[in-house]
Amino acid sequence: MKVILGLGLLSLSMIQSPTSTQGPAALEFTNLEVKERVLIPDNPNGPDIPNTVTTPNPNVGRPNRPESETERIERQTNLRVQNMHAIENAKLEAAKNNKPLSVYESKAEIKNSSQKNITVFEWAYRASTALQFTQDEQFLCKVVLKPGEVKKISALSQAPDHSVVNVSAGAASKPARPTVGDIIVNRIEFADGTTWQRPEWDSIILATRAAQTMPKGKCGPL
């Protein structure tokens, strides 16, 4: 009963929020780097785990202002915790299937092209035959961007299964890695309570546990 009530209140809050779907998204992805990593069930702590899990890029999530040493340490610690959680989930998946698991380590540069502070945004890699995503691979970021501000974000997610057969090619093929051109912005929340949302996007995914538990200042898959 509490769960149903909670979801109902969440849906009601989203409906009541002033929303605009007019015009282009006020968030630009200006650069993207995607690296593929492989997790081996028999050697989960081996060299195949990215170094950036325990030693994150020092510029990821850095605010566009002077940052105290305490803030820097907290930001780096939170990023390591987030990455380790993603890796642990991937390791469990790999162990369950008893086979190597491929993950994508995505690093993107984003810019707030609006005149308002952005507080939350949802984006995705659009499903395609080349990427071998049968549905959009969606991400949530609870990252604040001031007007005109540029930031770097990173997220770990599961890569497509290489054993997927490309019917048109008649044989197994390796998925293409996502590029900036594969990115779509689904929703943007601003500090003044307004939102922008892509008309055909279904916001029900915001009711998932992954969306509700995403830490502030972080990005992760939905």
C-alpha positions as CSV (number, residue, x, y, z in Angstrom):
1,M,0.0,0.0,0.0
2,K,2.8,2.4,0.9
3,V,4.6,1.6,-2.4
4,I,1.5,2.2,-4.4
5,L,0.8,5.5,-2.5
6,G,4.5,6.5,-3.1
7,L,4.3,5.9,-6.8
8,G,1.0,7.8,-7.0
9,L,2.5,10.8,-5.3
10,L,5.5,10.7,-7.6
11,S,3.3,10.6,-10.7
12,L,1.1,13.4,-9.3
13,S,4.2,15.6,-8.6
14,M,5.4,15.0,-12.2
15,I,2.0,15.9,-13.6
16,Q,1.8,19.1,-11.5
17,S,5.3,20.3,-12.5
18,P,5.2,23.1,-15.1
19,T,6.4,21.3,-18.2
20,S,7.4,22.6,-21.7
21,T,8.1,20.4,-24.7
22,Q,8.6,23.2,-27.1
23,G,11.9,23.9,-28.8
24,P,15.1,21.9,-28.6
25,A,16.6,20.6,-25.4
26,A,18.7,23.1,-23.4
27,L,21.4,20.5,-22.9
28,E,24.2,19.8,-25.4
29,F,26.5,16.8,-25.5
30,T,29.7,18.2,-27.1
31,N,32.0,15.2,-26.7
32,L,31.7,11.5,-25.9
33,E,34.3,8.8,-25.2
34,V,33.1,5.2,-24.7
35,K,35.5,2.4,-23.7
36,E,34.6,-1.2,-23.4
37,R,35.7,-3.2,-20.5
38,V,35.3,-6.9,-19.8
39,L,34.6,-8.4,-16.3
40,I,35.8,-12.0,-15.8
41,P,33.8,-13.9,-13.2
42,D,36.8,-16.0,-12.1
43,N,38.9,-12.8,-11.7
44,P,36.5,-10.0,-10.7
45,N,39.3,-7.9,-9.2
46,G,41.8,-8.3,-12.0
47,P,43.2,-5.8,-14.5
48,D,40.1,-5.9,-16.6
49,I,38.3,-3.6,-14.2
50,P,38.9,0.0,-15.2
51,N,41.4,2.0,-13.2
52,T,38.9,4.9,-13.2
53,V,36.8,2.9,-10.7
54,T,39.3,3.4,-7.9
55,T,41.0,6.5,-9.4
56,P,38.3,8.6,-11.1
57,N,39.0,11.4,-13.4
58,P,39.7,14.4,-11.1
59,N,37.7,16.7,-13.3
60,V,34.4,14.7,-13.3
61,G,31.7,16.6,-11.5
62,R,34.0,19.5,-10.6
63,P,31.9,22.6,-10.0
64,N,32.5,25.8,-12.1
65,R,33.8,27.6,-9.0
66,P,36.7,27.4,-6.5
67,E,36.4,24.0,-4.7
68,S,37.6,23.4,-1.2
69,E,39.8,20.4,-0.3
70,T,36.9,18.9,1.7
71,E,34.5,19.2,-1.3
72,R,37.1,17.7,-3.6
73,I,37.7,14.7,-1.4
74,E,33.9,14.2,-0.9
75,R,33.3,14.4,-4.6
76,Q,36.0,11.9,-5.5
77,T,34.9,9.5,-2.7
78,N,31.2,9.6,-3.9
79,L,32.3,8.9,-7.4
80,R,34.4,5.9,-6.4
81,V,31.5,4.5,-4.3
82,Q,29.1,5.0,-7.3
83,N,31.6,3.2,-9.7
84,M,32.1,0.4,-7.3
85,H,28.4,-0.2,-6.9
86,A,28.1,-0.4,-10.7
87,I,31.0,-2.8,-10.9
88,E,29.6,-5.0,-8.1
89,N,26.2,-5.2,-9.9
90,A,28.1,-6.1,-13.1
91,K,30.1,-8.8,-11.3
92,L,27.0,-10.4,-9.9
93,E,25.5,-10.5,-13.4
94,A,28.6,-12.0,-14.8
95,A,28.8,-14.7,-12.0
96,K,25.1,-15.5,-12.5
97,N,25.6,-16.1,-16.2
98,N,29.0,-17.7,-15.6
99,K,30.5,-15.8,-18.6
100,P,32.5,-12.6,-19.1
101,L,30.4,-9.5,-19.0
102,S,31.1,-6.4,-21.1
103,V,30.5,-3.0,-19.7
104,Y,30.7,0.5,-21.3
105,E,32.5,3.3,-19.5
106,S,31.0,6.4,-21.0
107,K,32.6,9.9,-20.5
108,A,30.8,12.9,-21.9
109,E,31.2,16.6,-22.0
110,I,27.9,18.5,-21.6
111,K,26.9,22.2,-21.8
112,N,23.9,24.0,-20.3
113,S,22.7,26.2,-23.3
114,S,19.8,27.7,-21.3
115,Q,19.5,30.7,-19.1
116,K,18.4,28.6,-16.1
117,N,20.1,26.3,-13.7
118,I,19.7,22.6,-14.6
119,T,19.4,20.2,-11.6
120,V,18.5,16.8,-13.1
121,F,18.5,15.4,-16.6
122,E,17.7,12.1,-18.4
123,W,19.4,11.0,-21.6
124,A,19.9,7.8,-23.6
125,Y,21.7,6.0,-26.4
126,R,19.0,5.5,-29.0
127,A,18.3,1.9,-29.9
128,S,19.7,0.9,-33.2
129,T,20.9,-2.1,-35.2
130,A,24.5,-0.8,-35.3
131,L,24.6,-0.3,-31.5
132,Q,22.6,-3.6,-31.0
133,F,20.5,-2.0,-28.3
134,T,17.0,-3.3,-28.7
135,Q,15.7,-0.4,-26.6
136,D,17.0,2.9,-25.6
137,E,19.8,2.7,-23.0
138,Q,18.7,5.3,-20.5
139,F,20.7,7.3,-17.9
140,L,19.8,9.7,-15.1
141,C,22.1,12.4,-13.9
142,K,21.5,14.5,-10.8
143,V,24.1,17.0,-11.8
144,V,23.7,20.8,-11.4
145,L,24.8,23.0,-14.3
146,K,24.6,26.8,-14.3
147,P,23.7,28.7,-17.5
148,G,26.5,28.3,-20.0
149,E,28.4,25.9,-17.8
150,V,30.3,23.0,-19.3
151,K,31.0,19.8,-17.2
152,K,32.3,16.3,-17.7
153,I,30.2,13.3,-16.6
154,S,30.8,9.6,-16.5
155,A,28.7,6.5,-16.2
156,L,29.1,2.7,-16.3
157,S,26.5,0.5,-18.0
158,Q,26.2,-3.0,-19.4
159,A,27.3,-3.3,-23.1
160,P,25.3,-5.3,-25.6
161,D,26.0,-9.1,-25.8
162,H,28.5,-9.8,-28.5
163,S,26.8,-13.1,-29.3
164,V,23.8,-11.3,-30.7
165,V,23.3,-12.3,-34.3
166,N,22.9,-9.6,-36.9
167,V,20.1,-11.1,-39.1
168,S,20.9,-8.9,-42.1
169,A,24.5,-10.0,-42.0
170,G,23.7,-13.6,-41.3
171,A,26.5,-13.9,-38.6
172,A,27.4,-12.7,-35.2
173,S,28.8,-9.1,-35.3
174,K,30.3,-6.8,-32.8
175,P,28.2,-3.8,-31.8
176,A,29.3,-0.3,-32.7
177,R,30.2,1.9,-29.8
178,P,27.9,4.9,-29.2
179,T,28.8,8.3,-30.5
180,V,27.4,11.8,-29.8
181,G,25.1,11.3,-32.7
182,D,23.4,8.4,-30.9
183,I,22.5,10.5,-27.8
184,I,19.0,11.8,-27.2
185,V,18.0,14.0,-24.3
186,N,14.7,12.9,-22.8
187,R,14.0,15.3,-19.9
188,I,15.6,18.3,-18.1
189,E,14.6,19.6,-14.7
190,F,15.4,23.2,-13.8
191,A,16.0,24.8,-10.5
192,D,12.9,27.0,-10.8
193,G,10.6,23.9,-10.9
194,T,10.0,23.8,-14.6
195,T,10.9,20.9,-16.9
196,W,11.6,20.2,-20.6
197,Q,10.6,16.8,-21.9
198,R,10.8,15.0,-25.2
199,P,7.2,14.5,-26.3
200,E,7.3,10.8,-27.0
201,W,9.3,9.9,-23.9
202,D,7.6,7.9,-21.1
203,S,8.5,9.3,-17.7
204,I,7.3,6.2,-15.8
205,I,10.9,5.1,-15.6
206,L,11.4,7.9,-13.0
207,A,9.5,5.7,-10.6
208,T,12.1,2.9,-10.7
209,R,14.4,2.2,-7.7
210,A,17.5,3.2,-9.8
211,A,16.0,6.7,-10.4
212,Q,14.9,7.2,-6.8
213,T,18.2,6.1,-5.2
214,M,20.6,7.9,-7.6
215,P,22.9,10.1,-5.5
216,K,23.1,13.8,-6.1
217,G,26.0,14.8,-8.3
218,K,26.0,11.4,-10.0
219,C,25.0,9.7,-13.2
220,G,24.0,6.1,-13.8
221,P,21.9,3.7,-15.9
222,L,18.2,3.3,-15.4
